[in-house]
């Protein structure tokens, strides 16, 4: 059997044994159903509202919880094995370091993918049940795109977690660095960009700021899911400064793919040069 698939299978089974898949799926399902039903409570209504309002609410939620869950899932990938004394044993097998890391990444991909599909998919099925036939086609297309983008956002931070795990020698440091990465991309980056916009009164570098959003994977995810809805204009924050040229769904998914590939490739390169 392919050694990458063997490692991936073991990592996936560990996720089942440690109930990661069940826990993540339940979190996604409960929060997505709650937001889908109570998302319009502030306006005095409950129940399943319009598709754009639901996806806007779910995307805003996903930006906070998906990166954190992905980082917690994989931050100990290498450093955890090293602390347990099993890394040297694994490296004695006919298995390259790149194959080991790729197998673990593939296993984590399975965990994130199934959890996202089941967790957010449950809310999609419930919404489809209460949708008429004319809205069903739009729901299937937009919501499927949302779930794919959620998976990709999760994999971005799984890739960062692998990079962190290769860089540090202690599990506690890996956990701290993972939280720092979460704060940087989820909170600090947008605050810094907003501060720069306010300080310059939106006049300096107005043609550059939209492209700076691409330097944050959570902003890319936000753009991918909010740009196509008119209702997003009042709630998109910094996304409103984006130009039409970067709002193509295919382009934004391509940018997310780069955010997955670059940190993971760097992790593989560093791990291959690291002294075990």
C-alpha positions as CSV (number, residue, x, y, z in Angstrom):
1,X,0.0,0.0,0.0
2,X,1.1,3.5,-0.7
3,X,2.9,4.8,2.5
4,X,1.2,8.1,2.3
5,X,-2.2,6.5,2.3
6,X,-1.1,4.2,5.2
7,X,-0.1,7.2,7.3
8,X,-3.3,9.1,6.3
9,X,-5.4,6.1,7.3
10,X,-3.8,5.9,10.7
11,X,-4.2,9.7,11.2
12,X,-7.9,9.5,10.2
13,X,-8.5,6.5,12.6
14,X,-6.8,8.4,15.4
15,X,-9.3,11.2,14.7
16,X,-12.1,8.8,15.0
17,X,-10.7,7.3,18.2
18,X,-10.1,10.6,19.8
19,X,-13.6,11.7,18.7
20,X,-12.3,14.7,16.7
21,X,-14.7,14.0,13.8
22,X,-17.7,13.7,16.1
23,X,-16.8,16.8,18.1
24,X,-16.1,19.0,15.1
25,X,-19.2,17.8,13.3
26,X,-21.4,18.5,16.3
27,X,-19.9,22.0,16.7
28,X,-20.5,22.9,13.1
29,X,-24.0,21.4,13.0
30,X,-25.3,23.0,16.2
31,X,-23.8,26.4,15.3
32,X,-24.9,26.4,11.7
33,X,-28.4,25.3,12.6
34,X,-28.6,27.9,15.3
35,X,-27.4,30.7,13.0
36,X,-29.6,29.6,10.2
37,X,-32.7,29.6,12.4
38,X,-32.0,32.5,14.7
39,X,-29.8,34.6,12.4
40,X,-32.5,37.2,11.9
41,X,-33.6,37.4,15.6
42,X,-32.2,40.9,15.9
43,X,-34.8,42.1,13.4
44,X,-37.6,40.5,15.3
45,X,-37.8,37.3,13.2
46,X,-36.9,33.7,13.8
47,X,-36.9,30.8,11.3
48,X,-35.0,30.1,8.1
49,X,-34.4,33.4,6.3
50,X,-33.0,34.2,2.9
51,X,-30.0,32.3,1.6
52,X,-27.7,35.4,1.5
53,X,-28.4,36.2,5.1
54,X,-27.8,32.7,6.2
55,X,-24.5,32.3,4.3
56,X,-23.3,35.7,5.5
57,X,-23.9,34.7,9.1
58,X,-22.3,31.2,8.6
59,X,-19.3,32.7,6.9
60,X,-18.8,35.2,9.7
61,X,-19.0,32.3,12.2
62,X,-16.7,30.1,10.2
63,X,-13.9,32.7,10.1
64,X,-13.6,32.4,13.9
65,X,-14.1,28.7,14.6
66,X,-12.7,26.9,11.6
67,X,-9.1,28.2,11.8
68,X,-9.0,27.6,15.5
69,X,-10.3,24.0,15.2
70,X,-7.9,23.3,12.4
71,X,-4.9,24.6,14.3
72,X,-5.9,22.6,17.4
73,X,-6.3,19.5,15.3
74,X,-2.8,19.5,13.8
75,X,-0.4,21.7,15.8
76,X,1.2,18.6,17.4
77,X,1.7,16.7,14.2
78,X,5.5,16.4,14.3
79,X,6.4,17.9,17.7
80,X,3.9,15.6,19.4
81,X,5.4,12.5,17.8
82,X,8.9,13.8,18.8
83,X,7.9,14.3,22.5
84,X,6.3,10.8,22.6
85,X,9.5,9.3,21.2
86,X,7.7,7.8,18.2
87,X,9.1,10.1,15.5
88,X,12.4,8.3,15.3
89,X,10.6,5.0,15.1
90,X,8.4,6.3,12.2
91,X,11.5,7.5,10.4
92,X,13.1,4.0,10.5
93,X,10.3,2.7,8.2
94,X,10.6,2.9,4.4
95,X,8.9,6.2,4.5
96,X,10.3,9.6,3.4
97,X,9.8,12.6,5.6
98,X,7.8,14.3,2.9
99,X,5.6,11.2,2.7
100,X,5.1,11.2,6.4
101,X,4.0,14.8,6.5
102,X,1.9,14.4,3.4
103,X,0.1,11.4,4.9
104,X,-0.6,13.2,8.1
105,X,-1.9,16.2,6.1
106,X,-4.1,13.9,4.0
107,X,-5.5,12.3,7.2
108,X,-6.3,15.8,8.6
109,X,-7.9,16.7,5.3
110,X,-10.3,13.8,5.7
111,X,-11.2,14.9,9.2
112,X,-11.8,18.5,8.2
113,X,-13.6,17.5,5.0
114,X,-16.0,15.0,6.5
115,X,-16.7,17.2,9.5
116,X,-17.5,20.2,7.4
117,X,-19.6,18.3,4.9
118,X,-21.7,16.6,7.7
119,X,-21.8,19.6,10.1
120,X,-22.7,22.3,7.7
121,X,-24.4,19.9,5.4
122,X,-27.0,19.2,8.1
123,X,-28.1,22.8,8.1
124,X,-28.1,22.8,4.3
125,X,-30.5,19.8,4.2
126,X,-32.8,21.4,6.8
127,X,-32.9,24.7,4.8
128,X,-33.5,22.7,1.5
129,X,-36.5,21.1,3.2
130,X,-38.1,24.5,3.9
131,X,-37.2,25.9,0.5
132,X,-39.4,26.1,-2.6
133,X,-38.3,24.6,-5.9
134,X,-37.2,27.9,-7.4
135,X,-34.9,28.6,-4.5
136,X,-33.6,25.1,-4.2
137,X,-31.2,25.3,-7.2
138,X,-29.7,28.5,-5.9
139,X,-29.4,27.0,-2.4
140,X,-27.5,23.9,-3.7
141,X,-25.1,25.9,-5.8
142,X,-24.3,28.7,-3.2
143,X,-24.2,26.4,-0.2
144,X,-22.1,23.8,-1.9
145,X,-19.6,26.5,-2.8
146,X,-19.7,27.7,0.9
147,X,-18.9,24.2,2.2
148,X,-16.0,23.8,-0.3
149,X,-14.6,27.1,0.8
150,X,-14.9,26.1,4.5
151,X,-12.9,23.0,3.8
152,X,-10.2,25.0,2.1
153,X,-10.1,27.5,4.9
154,X,-9.6,24.7,7.4
155,X,-6.8,23.2,5.2
156,X,-5.0,26.5,5.1
157,X,-4.7,26.5,8.9
158,X,-3.9,22.7,9.0
159,X,-1.0,23.6,6.7
160,X,0.0,26.4,9.1
161,X,-0.3,23.9,12.0
162,X,2.1,21.5,10.2
163,X,4.6,24.3,9.6
164,X,4.4,25.3,13.3
165,X,4.9,21.7,14.4
166,X,8.1,21.4,12.3
167,X,9.5,24.8,13.5
168,X,9.3,24.2,17.3
169,X,10.8,21.6,19.6
170,X,8.1,21.7,22.4
171,X,4.4,21.0,22.2
172,X,3.6,23.9,24.5
173,X,5.4,26.3,22.2
174,X,3.5,24.9,19.2
175,X,0.2,25.5,21.0
176,X,1.2,29.1,21.8
177,X,2.4,29.8,18.3
178,X,-0.8,28.3,16.9
179,X,-2.9,30.7,19.0
180,X,-0.7,33.6,17.8
181,X,-1.3,32.6,14.2
182,X,-5.1,32.5,14.9
183,X,-5.0,36.0,16.5
184,X,-2.9,37.4,13.7
185,X,-5.1,36.3,10.8
186,X,-8.5,36.4,12.5
187,X,-8.2,39.6,14.6
188,X,-5.0,41.6,14.2
189,X,-4.6,41.8,10.5
190,X,-8.0,43.4,9.8
191,X,-7.6,45.8,12.7
192,X,-4.2,46.9,11.4
193,X,-5.6,47.3,7.9
194,X,-8.6,49.2,9.2
195,X,-6.3,51.5,11.3
196,X,-4.2,52.2,8.2
197,X,-7.4,53.1,6.2
198,X,-8.6,55.4,9.0
199,X,-5.2,57.1,9.4
200,X,-4.9,57.8,5.7
201,X,-8.7,58.7,5.5
202,X,-8.9,56.1,2.7
203,X,-6.8,58.3,0.3
204,X,-3.4,56.8,0.4
205,X,-2.9,53.5,-1.4
206,X,-6.6,53.1,-2.2
207,X,-5.6,51.0,-5.2
208,X,-3.3,48.8,-3.1
209,X,-5.6,48.1,-0.1
210,X,-8.0,45.7,-1.9
211,X,-5.1,43.5,-2.8
212,X,-3.8,43.5,0.7
213,X,-6.9,41.5,1.6
214,X,-5.4,38.6,-0.3
215,X,-2.6,38.5,2.2
216,X,-5.1,37.1,4.8
217,X,-6.7,33.8,4.1
218,X,-9.7,34.6,6.3
219,X,-10.3,37.7,4.2
220,X,-10.1,35.7,1.0
221,X,-12.7,33.3,2.5
222,X,-14.9,36.2,3.4
223,X,-14.6,37.7,-0.1
224,X,-15.4,34.4,-1.7
225,X,-18.6,34.0,0.3
226,X,-19.9,37.5,0.7
227,X,-19.1,39.3,-2.5
228,X,-21.9,37.7,-4.5
229,X,-24.7,38.9,-2.2
230,X,-26.2,42.3,-2.1
231,X,-27.0,41.9,1.6
232,X,-23.3,41.5,2.2
233,X,-22.5,45.1,1.4
234,X,-23.8,46.3,4.8
235,X,-21.9,43.6,6.8
236,X,-18.8,42.9,4.9
237,X,-16.5,45.4,6.6
238,X,-13.1,45.6,4.8
239,X,-14.5,43.4,2.0
240,X,-16.3,46.5,0.7
241,X,-13.0,47.9,-0.5
242,X,-12.3,45.0,-2.8
243,X,-12.3,45.7,-6.5
244,X,-14.4,43.7,-9.0
245,X,-11.2,42.2,-10.5
246,X,-10.5,40.1,-7.4
247,X,-14.1,39.0,-6.7
248,X,-14.1,36.1,-9.1
249,X,-15.0,32.9,-7.2
250,X,-12.5,30.8,-9.1
251,X,-9.7,33.3,-8.5
252,X,-10.4,33.4,-4.8
253,X,-10.5,29.7,-4.5
254,X,-7.2,29.6,-6.4
255,X,-5.7,32.1,-3.8
256,X,-6.9,29.8,-1.0
257,X,-5.2,26.9,-2.8
258,X,-1.9,28.9,-2.7
259,X,-2.4,29.6,1.0
260,X,-2.6,25.8,1.5
261,X,0.3,24.9,-0.8
262,X,2.9,27.5,0.3
263,X,3.0,26.8,4.1
264,X,2.7,23.1,3.6
265,X,5.5,23.0,1.1
266,X,7.6,25.1,3.4
267,X,6.8,22.6,6.2
268,X,7.9,19.7,4.0
269,X,11.1,21.5,3.0
270,X,12.0,22.4,6.6
271,X,11.2,18.9,7.9
272,X,13.4,17.3,5.2
273,X,16.4,19.5,6.4
274,X,15.7,19.0,10.1
275,X,17.9,16.8,12.3
276,X,15.6,14.2,13.9
